[in-house]
Amino acid sequence: MTEAGEEAGVDGPSEIRDTAGNVLHDGDSVQVVKDLKVKGRPTSIKVGTKVRNIRLVRDNGDHDIDCKIDGFGAMYLKSSVVRKVL
């Protein structure tokens, strides 16, 4: 019984949307819409960088996407700086 309650809570009103208003899901591919500076790195993540196989996290403050970016490694992103690749 607790499993059904937990599933209903996850799919509830806490949808995560990209900059265009598309609902994001685990495993989606997204594209970065603005340059992002990375602490401790001389280069930044450029506009148009594609990120595949994202994981959504809901308990990490305002960063709600967990992903791995080629050349940068694992990091968290805000949904306000990405758009879904359809």
VMD Tcl script that builds the backbone (N, CA, C; Angstrom):
set m [mol new atoms 258]
animate dup $m
set s [atomselect $m all]
$s set {name element resname resid chain x y z} {
  {N N MET 1 A 0.803 -1.189 0.000}
  {CA C MET 1 A 0.000 0.000 0.000}
  {C C MET 1 A 0.854 1.265 0.000}
  {N N THR 2 A 1.974 1.239 0.668}
  {CA C THR 2 A 2.817 2.430 0.702}
  {C C THR 2 A 3.438 2.719 -0.658}
  {N N GLU 3 A 3.689 1.688 -1.443}
  {CA C GLU 3 A 4.273 1.915 -2.760}
  {C C GLU 3 A 3.331 2.708 -3.657}
  {N N ALA 4 A 2.052 2.393 -3.631}
  {CA C ALA 4 A 1.085 3.113 -4.465}
  {C C ALA 4 A 0.998 4.569 -4.040}
  {N N GLY 5 A 1.049 4.831 -2.749}
  {CA C GLY 5 A 1.001 6.202 -2.252}
  {C C GLY 5 A 2.227 6.994 -2.663}
  {N N GLU 6 A 3.384 6.344 -2.625}
  {CA C GLU 6 A 4.607 7.026 -3.021}
  {C C GLU 6 A 4.592 7.358 -4.504}
  {N N GLU 7 A 4.098 6.432 -5.319}
  {CA C GLU 7 A 4.048 6.684 -6.750}
  {C C GLU 7 A 3.095 7.827 -7.067}
  {N N ALA 8 A 1.984 7.895 -6.371}
  {CA C ALA 8 A 1.019 8.970 -6.618}
  {C C ALA 8 A 1.624 10.317 -6.234}
  {N N GLY 9 A 2.435 10.353 -5.189}
  {CA C GLY 9 A 3.052 11.599 -4.767}
  {C C GLY 9 A 4.102 12.085 -5.756}
  {N N VAL 10 A 4.830 11.176 -6.379}
  {CA C VAL 10 A 5.881 11.551 -7.323}
  {C C VAL 10 A 5.277 12.137 -8.593}
  {N N ASP 11 A 4.179 11.554 -9.083}
  {CA C ASP 11 A 3.573 12.015 -10.324}
  {C C ASP 11 A 2.611 13.176 -10.107}
  {N N GLY 12 A 2.525 13.685 -8.906}
  {CA C GLY 12 A 1.582 14.747 -8.567}
  {C C GLY 12 A 1.924 16.072 -9.214}
  {N N PRO 13 A 1.710 17.149 -8.511}
  {CA C PRO 13 A 1.836 18.489 -9.091}
  {C C PRO 13 A 3.270 18.960 -9.316}
  {N N SER 14 A 4.268 18.177 -8.956}
  {CA C SER 14 A 5.652 18.646 -9.068}
  {C C SER 14 A 6.265 18.254 -10.409}
  {N N GLU 15 A 5.664 18.684 -11.495}
  {CA C GLU 15 A 6.238 18.449 -12.819}
  {C C GLU 15 A 7.417 19.381 -13.023}
  {N N ILE 16 A 8.446 18.879 -13.659}
  {CA C ILE 16 A 9.612 19.702 -13.975}
  {C C ILE 16 A 9.540 20.028 -15.458}
  {N N ARG 17 A 9.600 21.316 -15.783}
  {CA C ARG 17 A 9.455 21.771 -17.170}
  {C C ARG 17 A 10.711 22.503 -17.618}
  {N N ASP 18 A 10.967 22.462 -18.935}
  {CA C ASP 18 A 12.115 23.170 -19.506}
  {C C ASP 18 A 11.725 24.608 -19.829}
  {N N THR 19 A 12.611 25.334 -20.509}
  {CA C THR 19 A 12.346 26.741 -20.819}
  {C C THR 19 A 11.177 26.935 -21.770}
  {N N ALA 20 A 10.876 25.934 -22.595}
  {CA C ALA 20 A 9.773 26.030 -23.550}
  {C C ALA 20 A 8.457 25.532 -22.955}
  {N N GLY 21 A 8.483 25.020 -21.722}
  {CA C GLY 21 A 7.273 24.541 -21.078}
  {C C GLY 21 A 6.999 23.064 -21.272}
  {N N ASN 22 A 7.924 22.342 -21.903}
  {CA C ASN 22 A 7.759 20.902 -22.087}
  {C C ASN 22 A 8.045 20.172 -20.777}
  {N N VAL 23 A 7.263 19.151 -20.468}
  {CA C VAL 23 A 7.472 18.362 -19.262}
  {C C VAL 23 A 8.666 17.442 -19.485}
  {N N LEU 24 A 9.596 17.430 -18.527}
  {CA C LEU 24 A 10.784 16.585 -18.613}
  {C C LEU 24 A 10.563 15.280 -17.855}
  {N N HIS 25 A 11.180 14.198 -18.351}
  {CA C HIS 25 A 11.099 12.881 -17.734}
  {C C HIS 25 A 12.506 12.304 -17.638}
  {N N ASP 26 A 12.678 11.329 -16.741}
  {CA C ASP 26 A 13.961 10.632 -16.653}
  {C C ASP 26 A 14.295 10.007 -17.995}
  {N N GLY 27 A 15.553 10.128 -18.415}
  {CA C GLY 27 A 16.002 9.536 -19.667}
  {C C GLY 27 A 15.890 10.448 -20.874}
  {N N ASP 28 A 15.283 11.621 -20.724}
  {CA C ASP 28 A 15.155 12.560 -21.841}
  {C C ASP 28 A 16.517 13.124 -22.236}
  {N N SER 29 A 16.571 13.678 -23.432}
  {CA C SER 29 A 17.743 14.420 -23.894}
  {C C SER 29 A 17.375 15.900 -23.922}
  {N N VAL 30 A 18.302 16.737 -23.482}
  {CA C VAL 30 A 18.059 18.178 -23.451}
  {C C VAL 30 A 19.237 18.901 -24.080}
  {N N GLN 31 A 19.024 20.175 -24.367}
  {CA C GLN 31 A 20.054 21.022 -24.958}
  {C C GLN 31 A 20.177 22.283 -24.115}
  {N N VAL 32 A 21.412 22.700 -23.834}
  {CA C VAL 32 A 21.669 23.895 -23.025}
  {C C VAL 32 A 21.354 25.135 -23.860}
  {N N VAL 33 A 20.635 26.106 -23.269}
  {CA C VAL 33 A 20.204 27.285 -24.021}
  {C C VAL 33 A 21.023 28.538 -23.709}
  {N N LYS 34 A 21.971 28.465 -22.773}
  {CA C LYS 34 A 22.862 29.603 -22.515}
  {C C LYS 34 A 24.191 29.100 -21.988}
  {N N ASP 35 A 25.240 29.904 -22.170}
  {CA C ASP 35 A 26.568 29.524 -21.682}
  {C C ASP 35 A 26.538 29.401 -20.167}
  {N N LEU 36 A 27.169 28.344 -19.652}
  {CA C LEU 36 A 27.211 28.112 -18.209}
  {C C LEU 36 A 28.652 28.040 -17.748}
  {N N LYS 37 A 29.027 28.901 -16.818}
  {CA C LYS 37 A 30.368 28.851 -16.240}
  {C C LYS 37 A 30.407 27.718 -15.231}
  {N N VAL 38 A 31.533 26.989 -15.214}
  {CA C VAL 38 A 31.707 25.864 -14.301}
  {C C VAL 38 A 32.847 26.202 -13.364}
  {N N LYS 39 A 32.580 26.130 -12.059}
  {CA C LYS 39 A 33.610 26.442 -11.069}
  {C C LYS 39 A 34.811 25.529 -11.241}
  {N N GLY 40 A 35.994 26.113 -11.198}
  {CA C GLY 40 A 37.218 25.341 -11.262}
  {C C GLY 40 A 37.617 24.884 -12.652}
  {N N ARG 41 A 36.904 25.303 -13.666}
  {CA C ARG 41 A 37.212 24.920 -15.052}
  {C C ARG 41 A 37.479 26.167 -15.875}
  {N N PRO 42 A 38.484 26.130 -16.737}
  {CA C PRO 42 A 38.781 27.304 -17.561}
  {C C PRO 42 A 37.765 27.513 -18.688}
  {N N THR 43 A 37.027 26.463 -19.062}
  {CA C THR 43 A 36.046 26.582 -20.138}
  {C C THR 43 A 34.637 26.497 -19.578}
  {N N SER 44 A 33.685 26.961 -20.360}
  {CA C SER 44 A 32.294 26.903 -19.933}
  {C C SER 44 A 31.524 25.928 -20.817}
  {N N ILE 45 A 30.314 25.595 -20.387}
  {CA C ILE 45 A 29.435 24.767 -21.193}
  {C C ILE 45 A 28.751 25.701 -22.183}
  {N N LYS 46 A 28.918 25.437 -23.455}
  {CA C LYS 46 A 28.441 26.329 -24.513}
  {C C LYS 46 A 26.969 26.107 -24.844}
  {N N VAL 47 A 26.366 27.120 -25.429}
  {CA C VAL 47 A 24.998 27.026 -25.932}
  {C C VAL 47 A 24.928 25.894 -26.960}
  {N N GLY 48 A 23.894 25.082 -26.881}
  {CA C GLY 48 A 23.712 24.009 -27.841}
  {C C GLY 48 A 24.301 22.678 -27.417}
  {N N THR 49 A 24.987 22.639 -26.275}
  {CA C THR 49 A 25.537 21.380 -25.794}
  {C C THR 49 A 24.391 20.426 -25.486}
  {N N LYS 50 A 24.465 19.217 -26.033}
  {CA C LYS 50 A 23.411 18.231 -25.817}
  {C C LYS 50 A 23.767 17.349 -24.631}
  {N N VAL 51 A 22.763 17.105 -23.800}
  {CA C VAL 51 A 22.914 16.266 -22.621}
  {C C VAL 51 A 21.915 15.129 -22.754}
  {N N ARG 52 A 22.404 13.908 -22.729}
  {CA C ARG 52 A 21.532 12.743 -22.896}
  {C C ARG 52 A 21.293 12.042 -21.565}
  {N N ASN 53 A 20.178 11.354 -21.488}
  {CA C ASN 53 A 19.839 10.485 -20.365}
  {C C ASN 53 A 19.875 11.223 -19.022}
  {N N ILE 54 A 19.051 12.256 -18.880}
  {CA C ILE 54 A 19.001 13.020 -17.636}
  {C C ILE 54 A 18.228 12.248 -16.570}
  {N N ARG 55 A 18.491 12.594 -15.314}
  {CA C ARG 55 A 17.736 12.076 -14.186}
  {C C ARG 55 A 17.186 13.266 -13.420}
  {N N LEU 56 A 15.911 13.226 -13.090}
  {CA C LEU 56 A 15.286 14.323 -12.374}
  {C C LEU 56 A 15.410 14.105 -10.875}
  {N N VAL 57 A 15.768 15.167 -10.157}
  {CA C VAL 57 A 15.849 15.133 -8.695}
  {C C VAL 57 A 14.984 16.260 -8.159}
  {N N ARG 58 A 14.248 15.976 -7.098}
  {CA C ARG 58 A 13.308 16.960 -6.585}
  {C C ARG 58 A 13.719 17.530 -5.228}
  {N N ASP 59 A 14.793 17.049 -4.648}
  {CA C ASP 59 A 15.176 17.492 -3.306}
  {C C ASP 59 A 16.561 18.132 -3.278}
  {N N ASN 60 A 16.942 18.797 -4.361}
  {CA C ASN 60 A 18.272 19.384 -4.456}
  {C C ASN 60 A 18.184 20.895 -4.678}
  {N N GLY 61 A 17.346 21.559 -3.934}
  {CA C GLY 61 A 17.211 23.006 -4.084}
  {C C GLY 61 A 16.638 23.372 -5.431}
  {N N ASP 62 A 17.262 24.319 -6.125}
  {CA C ASP 62 A 16.743 24.756 -7.420}
  {C C ASP 62 A 17.384 24.019 -8.592}
  {N N HIS 63 A 18.369 23.171 -8.341}
  {CA C HIS 63 A 18.968 22.342 -9.392}
  {C C HIS 63 A 18.190 21.032 -9.435}
  {N N ASP 64 A 17.446 20.810 -10.515}
  {CA C ASP 64 A 16.555 19.661 -10.542}
  {C C ASP 64 A 16.883 18.623 -11.614}
  {N N ILE 65 A 18.043 18.731 -12.262}
  {CA C ILE 65 A 18.471 17.745 -13.254}
  {C C ILE 65 A 19.865 17.240 -12.884}
  {N N ASP 66 A 20.011 15.928 -12.787}
  {CA C ASP 66 A 21.299 15.287 -12.549}
  {C C ASP 66 A 21.728 14.655 -13.865}
  {N N CYS 67 A 22.955 14.938 -14.312}
  {CA C CYS 67 A 23.378 14.447 -15.626}
  {C C CYS 67 A 24.899 14.342 -15.694}
  {N N LYS 68 A 25.355 13.744 -16.791}
  {CA C LYS 68 A 26.784 13.709 -17.108}
  {C C LYS 68 A 26.962 14.411 -18.437}
  {N N ILE 69 A 27.891 15.362 -18.476}
  {CA C ILE 69 A 28.174 16.108 -19.702}
  {C C ILE 69 A 29.559 15.720 -20.185}
  {N N ASP 70 A 29.648 15.324 -21.446}
  {CA C ASP 70 A 30.931 14.923 -22.016}
  {C C ASP 70 A 31.950 16.049 -21.863}
  {N N GLY 71 A 33.108 15.732 -21.318}
  {CA C GLY 71 A 34.170 16.708 -21.133}
  {C C GLY 71 A 34.099 17.458 -19.811}
  {N N PHE 72 A 32.968 17.326 -19.081}
  {CA C PHE 72 A 32.808 18.032 -17.814}
  {C C PHE 72 A 32.507 17.089 -16.660}
  {N N GLY 73 A 31.870 15.968 -16.928}
  {CA C GLY 73 A 31.555 15.002 -15.882}
  {C C GLY 73 A 30.157 15.180 -15.321}
  {N N ALA 74 A 29.941 14.595 -14.153}
  {CA C ALA 74 A 28.625 14.625 -13.510}
  {C C ALA 74 A 28.365 16.002 -12.900}
  {N N MET 75 A 27.143 16.476 -13.054}
  {CA C MET 75 A 26.767 17.766 -12.464}
  {C C MET 75 A 25.261 17.906 -12.399}
  {N N TYR 76 A 24.811 18.919 -11.679}
  {CA C TYR 76 A 23.407 19.263 -11.576}
  {C C TYR 76 A 23.140 20.505 -12.423}
  {N N LEU 77 A 21.983 20.529 -13.077}
  {CA C LEU 77 A 21.564 21.679 -13.875}
  {C C LEU 77 A 20.185 22.144 -13.426}
  {N N LYS 78 A 19.889 23.380 -13.726}
  {CA C LYS 78 A 18.546 23.906 -13.510}
  {C C LYS 78 A 17.724 23.669 -14.782}
  {N N SER 79 A 16.465 23.379 -14.593}
  {CA C SER 79 A 15.599 23.163 -15.769}
  {C C SER 79 A 15.385 24.460 -16.534}
  {N N SER 80 A 15.693 25.599 -15.936}
  {CA C SER 80 A 15.505 26.891 -16.593}
  {C C SER 80 A 16.600 27.200 -17.607}
  {N N VAL 81 A 17.623 26.358 -17.720}
  {CA C VAL 81 A 18.698 26.606 -18.687}
  {C C VAL 81 A 18.770 25.535 -19.770}
  {N N VAL 82 A 17.744 24.692 -19.852}
  {CA C VAL 82 A 17.729 23.635 -20.876}
  {C C VAL 82 A 16.393 23.604 -21.591}
  {N N ARG 83 A 16.412 23.009 -22.797}
  {CA C ARG 83 A 15.159 22.734 -23.493}
  {C C ARG 83 A 15.213 21.317 -24.016}
  {N N LYS 84 A 14.070 20.679 -24.042}
  {CA C LYS 84 A 13.971 19.275 -24.434}
  {C C LYS 84 A 14.240 19.117 -25.921}
  {N N VAL 85 A 15.032 18.112 -26.279}
  {CA C VAL 85 A 15.292 17.793 -27.676}
  {C C VAL 85 A 14.221 16.802 -28.097}
  {N N LEU 86 A 13.411 17.201 -29.060}
  {CA C LEU 86 A 12.293 16.339 -29.477}
  {C C LEU 86 A 12.661 15.423 -30.550}
}
mol reanalyze $m
mol bondsrecalc $m
mol representation Tube
mol addrep $m
